[in-house]
Amino acid sequence: MTVDCVIVPIDGSQRDSLMKKYPFFTKAVVGKGVYKGTEADVPTVAVMAILVARAEMEEAMAYQITKAIFENLKDIERAHAKGKELTLQTALTGMSIPLHPGAEKYFKEKGVAK
């Protein structure tokens, strides 16, 4: 915020190609005014935050953690500004590793995993 910034856009076929090669990327936008000198929204890519569990974690525990997160999104929103971007519908966007069976069970119950 102390010097002007130029964000180089990543959009269109460039973005599509990058996302195809690296499926952990997802579409994102750097919002107008986020950085000094950024006077319009800028399309780009981002890596989504994920919660990783060891394969040895009990299925019931992974299920309960996943359920606790998605049934308490309002609390997460209040705790961190990025929490507002977390939704059940986009939870698996950019997921490039296998789901833990417990998390997969929860997402299947909610209709967001096959």
Secondary structure by P-SEA (a helix, b strand, c coil): ccbbbbbbbbccaaaaaaaaacccbbbbbccccccccccbbbbbbbbbbbbbbcccccaaaaaaaaaaaaacaaaaaaacccccccccccccccccccccaaaaaaaaaacccc
